[in-house]
Each structure stands twice: as C-alpha cells, then as structure tokens.
Amino acid sequence: MSADWRAPPPLPPSAPERVRGALGGSLLFEQPALAADRARFEAFVAGPEPLGVEVGFDHGMRILERARRQPDWRWLGLEIRRARVDAAAPHAPTNTLLWRADARAVFAALMPPGRVSLVEVYFPTPTDNPRHLLWTQSFVDAVARSLAPDGRLVVVTDVEGLHQHIGALLAGWTEAEEPPPAGVLSRRERVCRRDELPVYRRCVSPPPQG
Ligand SMILES: C[S@@+](CC[C@H](N)C(=O)[O-])C[C@H]1O[C@@H](n2cnc3c(N)ncnc32)[C@H](O)[C@@H]1O
C-alpha cells in the first residue's frame, strides 16, 4: 500500500471551533470526564523548561530515551493507541507526560502558542482514510503556531509519496539543523535500517508568523 501512497482527498472544512480527530477530536477536551487530563496537560506545559513533543511514540523508546538524556527539558508524548500509552507510561520519568490523545486536536485546541521547542514525528501512518490523516494543512498550521520562532519540526518517513505530500505542506518553512539523535531507534527506524529501505527526513523551523 505505502510504496505508491498518495494523499486521500481532503475532507470539507469543519467549523473552526471543532477540530476533527480520533477519540472525538477537540470536542473531547470539553467533556467533564476529561477535565483532569486537560488540567494535567496544562500544568505540564506551563513549566519553565523547553518542551519537546513526540507524535505517535508507539512503544515510547525514543521519547523515554530523550527524557533520560535531556532531563532539563519537558517531554510530551501523544499517541492514540491506549495499550501503547498504558505500557510506556509507568516508565516515564517526572519530566515526561505520555498522553493518549490525538495530536491534531491537542495542537489545534490546547497547545499554547510559541511554547514548543521541538516536535518529532517518526514514521507517520500512510493512511488512505482522510479522517485518520495526520498531515493536513490545518495540522501543519497548528504546529507552526505552537513552535517557538527557533523551534524545530522533524519528520521522518520511508514513504516517498508521504514525504512529498508533507514537503508541499511545509512550503515556506526554513531548513534547520537536526537535533542530536535520540540515542535509540524507533521500531520502524530499526526495520528500515535492517531492510536497507530509503528514509526521507526533514527538519524545519516555522515560517515567520504574519
Ligand atoms: C506507523 S506508526 C510509527 C510508530 C513509531 N513512531 C515508529 O517510528 O516506529 C505511527 C504511530 O502514530 C500513531 N498515531 C497515528 N495518528 C496519530 C494521531 N493523530 N495522534 C497521535 N498518534 C497518532 C499510531 O497509533 C502509531 O503508533
């Protein structure tokens, strides 16, 4: 499926206050049952340290290693699969919050502007379903708003079509130097290395906000 992946047709725009996403999208955060989760997130990102975010952390190897190696940063992991979050969360040090949440809704509805120093997305899913697609213009715009002016977005994929799709969404962003390696490979990264698959990487800083 992924060898000749092409972006599915975009969905019609939703109302600005309603960000689509898995797990109920942004409306989810307005439910009383999630007030504690939201408060925990808000307290976590209010801290003074630089904030790094990994989207789709899966088993969490990368973000947990980053958190151990950079204890002077805060690390937020966003992952929609509950079993992955439940398995990794007990290993998270105190500078790390692993949250079962849709990154599209978190960036659009909750993340304070200019707060984030680093966003990492390793091997995003090359979905054919437009409802599940992470890489849309609205996600890229929300990430741009969330990043500090010298903040960086790193995206890595082995799917050439997805790399091209993301490249088009990142028009106007500035090429930047990649941060130091996490010190451990993600699961997909290990497969790509083992099978000698081509891997496409981008590291960019956001365009100046108008
Ligand atoms: C192909 S896997 C890659 C996992 C890992 N980063 C790696 O490199 O092996 C994509 C991951 O992103 C997660 N994911 C997909 N859409 C997401 C979203 N909107 N928000 C948060 N996580 C998401 C999936 O559950 C899955 O764990």
The ligand as an SDF file (V2000), in Angstrom:
LIG
                    3D

 27 29  0  0  0  0  0  0  0  0999 V2000
    3.4930    3.8570   11.6910 C   0  0  0  0  0  0  0  0  0  0  0  0
    3.4540    4.0780   13.4520 S   0  0  0  0  0  0  0  0  0  0  0  0
    5.1340    4.6400   13.8050 C   0  0  0  0  0  0  0  0  0  0  0  0
    5.4660    4.4410   15.2440 C   0  0  0  0  0  0  0  0  0  0  0  0
    6.8540    4.9410   15.6940 C   0  0  0  0  0  0  0  0  0  0  0  0
    6.9050    6.4040   15.6930 N   0  0  0  0  0  0  0  0  0  0  0  0
    7.9640    4.3690   14.8650 C   0  0  0  0  0  0  0  0  0  0  0  0
    8.7220    5.1410   14.2650 O   0  0  0  0  0  0  0  0  0  0  0  0
    8.0860    3.1270   14.8220 O   0  0  0  0  0  0  0  0  0  0  0  0
    2.5160    5.6120   13.6420 C   0  0  0  0  0  0  0  0  0  0  0  0
    2.1020    5.8480   15.0870 C   0  0  0  0  0  0  0  0  0  0  0  0
    1.3840    7.0810   15.1650 O   0  0  0  0  0  0  0  0  0  0  0  0
    0.2320    6.9180   15.9710 C   0  0  0  0  0  0  0  0  0  0  0  0
   -0.7350    7.9510   15.5200 N   0  0  0  0  0  0  0  0  0  0  0  0
   -1.3960    7.9770   14.3320 C   0  0  0  0  0  0  0  0  0  0  0  0
   -2.1560    9.0790   14.2430 N   0  0  0  0  0  0  0  0  0  0  0  0
   -1.9690    9.7740   15.3980 C   0  0  0  0  0  0  0  0  0  0  0  0
   -2.5040   10.9890   15.9030 C   0  0  0  0  0  0  0  0  0  0  0  0
   -3.3690   11.7050   15.1900 N   0  0  0  0  0  0  0  0  0  0  0  0
   -2.1020   11.4150   17.1320 N   0  0  0  0  0  0  0  0  0  0  0  0
   -1.2230   10.6740   17.8660 C   0  0  0  0  0  0  0  0  0  0  0  0
   -0.6980    9.4930   17.4370 N   0  0  0  0  0  0  0  0  0  0  0  0
   -1.0640    9.0600   16.2230 C   0  0  0  0  0  0  0  0  0  0  0  0
   -0.1970    5.4800   15.7190 C   0  0  0  0  0  0  0  0  0  0  0  0
   -1.0170    4.9580   16.7290 O   0  0  0  0  0  0  0  0  0  0  0  0
    1.1690    4.7770   15.6430 C   0  0  0  0  0  0  0  0  0  0  0  0
    1.6370    4.3940   16.9150 O   0  0  0  0  0  0  0  0  0  0  0  0
  1  2  1  0
  2  3  1  0
  2 10  1  0
  3  4  1  0
  4  5  1  0
  5  6  1  0
  5  7  1  0
  7  8  2  0
  7  9  1  0
 10 11  1  0
 11 12  1  0
 11 26  1  0
 12 13  1  0
 13 14  1  0
 13 24  1  0
 14 15  1  0
 14 23  1  0
 15 16  2  0
 16 17  1  0
 17 18  1  0
 17 23  2  0
 18 19  1  0
 18 20  2  0
 20 21  1  0
 21 22  2  0
 22 23  1  0
 24 25  1  0
 24 26  1  0
 26 27  1  0
M  CHG  2   2   1   9  -1
M  END
$$$$
